[in-house]
Amino acid sequence: MIVQTTNANTQMLQKTWAAFPFTKIRERAFEGAFLSVALIAMAGWVYFITLLLVRLMLWFLN
């Protein structure tokens, strides 16, 4: 029983190592997509806050 379990685990590990490059590419793509969405969201907030501050300053100066 232990031999069969070890054999099955070895086969699973071999399959995992065979799929490793694709998994690494998929992980990097996910990280890149998440980072780009986060940067776009941050840029949007910076634009929104800057727009509010400029309007507030123009309102005070008017």
C-alpha positions as CSV (number, residue, x, y, z in Angstrom):
1,M,0.0,0.0,0.0
2,I,2.8,2.4,0.8
3,V,4.5,1.6,-2.4
4,Q,1.4,2.4,-4.4
5,T,0.9,5.7,-2.6
6,T,4.5,6.6,-3.2
7,N,4.2,5.6,-6.8
8,A,1.1,7.7,-7.2
9,N,2.7,10.7,-5.5
10,T,5.8,10.4,-7.7
11,Q,3.6,10.3,-10.8
12,M,1.7,13.4,-9.6
13,L,5.0,15.2,-9.0
14,Q,6.3,14.3,-12.4
15,K,3.1,15.7,-14.0
16,T,3.5,18.8,-11.9
17,W,7.1,19.4,-13.0
18,A,6.1,18.8,-16.6
19,A,3.4,21.5,-16.3
20,F,5.7,23.9,-14.3
21,P,6.7,26.3,-17.1
22,F,3.0,26.9,-18.1
23,T,2.1,27.4,-14.5
24,K,4.8,29.9,-14.0
25,I,3.7,31.8,-17.1
26,R,0.1,31.8,-15.9
27,E,1.2,33.1,-12.5
28,R,3.2,35.9,-14.0
29,A,0.4,36.8,-16.3
30,F,-2.0,36.9,-13.4
31,E,0.4,39.1,-11.4
32,G,0.9,41.4,-14.3
33,A,-2.8,41.8,-14.9
34,F,-3.5,42.5,-11.2
35,L,-0.7,45.0,-11.1
36,S,-1.9,46.8,-14.2
37,V,-5.5,47.0,-12.8
38,A,-4.2,48.3,-9.5
39,L,-2.1,51.0,-11.3
40,I,-5.0,52.1,-13.4
41,A,-7.2,52.3,-10.3
42,M,-4.6,54.4,-8.5
43,A,-4.1,56.7,-11.4
44,G,-7.9,57.2,-11.5
45,W,-8.0,58.1,-7.8
46,V,-5.0,60.5,-8.3
47,Y,-6.8,62.2,-11.2
48,F,-10.1,62.4,-9.2
49,I,-8.4,64.0,-6.1
50,T,-6.4,66.4,-8.3
51,L,-9.5,67.5,-10.1
52,L,-11.3,68.1,-6.8
53,L,-8.4,70.1,-5.4
54,V,-8.1,72.2,-8.6
55,R,-11.8,72.9,-8.5
56,L,-11.7,73.8,-4.8
57,M,-8.8,76.1,-5.4
58,L,-10.5,77.8,-8.4
59,W,-13.6,78.2,-6.3
60,F,-11.7,79.9,-3.5
61,L,-9.9,82.2,-5.9
62,N,-13.1,83.1,-7.7
